[in-house]
């Protein structure tokens, strides 16, 4: 009872981490609600050349729609343009390219996110203190935009010094290494702004090992639910605050289906963010764990449904066969 998929969607992920996994699960779960959709997710490990290969293969295989989170904007732009020029609809999500040759964009506004964090930090410091920034991959647009928004928010405060900004490529271990040199360089650090929670965790570990974690406060981004991730980092006091960076996988697939079915769709969809700190982390954890159990139920339900449909299909074949004799 194999049915040919009506639509094949190719998804090219730039990284392999818990944020991407959550997003992938959302996309796959959302796809269960549509008939005849096949989602093919290919993931690289922060590697432009490999991601270009994946996208080129999707083009060759003739996918009906392409979803791309570009690792770095400049190197990934030409191959996305190539897909678009060949008439393949392209949804760019989370990170941007340097061209308007795409069909739709979905993601948070990273400049506004950086600004919200800058304002939070300025408040927390009462306009006075030393900050270091541990940034994501410099060539990726969220790293550039978060930095610019952050600087715009703190620059009206002459008492706040951004001592340094280090590129840790969105990665935990690199953040640890960068934090090591920052600690050696600066005897007084009040706030560590890490552009994601994973890098905040790496930086925290190193500061902790050197007995300096208590001197400073850590701010992150992503606020993922689940063991060891952002919300828990706030609850256990490693992070003073983190900001939700929505994964929005369900929204991406809804948009893909609108495009494929020639319905109207917005060209830019901006997903919203919100702060998670000691005031709301507990309720956030309760609600996300409730949502997780509901998600599991949806998957169980889907499993039962397809068993039922399979059985129904075989019964029909048997019935049809018996009518022939
Ligand atoms: C996941 C991630 C997130 C970050 C986002 C930026 O791959 O590194 O931690 O917020 O990408 O694009």
Boltz pocket constraint, residues with backbone or C-beta under 6 A from the ligand:
constraints:
  - pocket:
      binder: B
      contacts: [[A, 15], [A, 16], [A, 17], [A, 19], [A, 20], [A, 94], [A, 95], [A, 136], [A, 140], [A, 142], [A, 170], [A, 195], [A, 196], [A, 197], [A, 198], [A, 221], [A, 222], [A, 245]]
      max_distance: 6.0
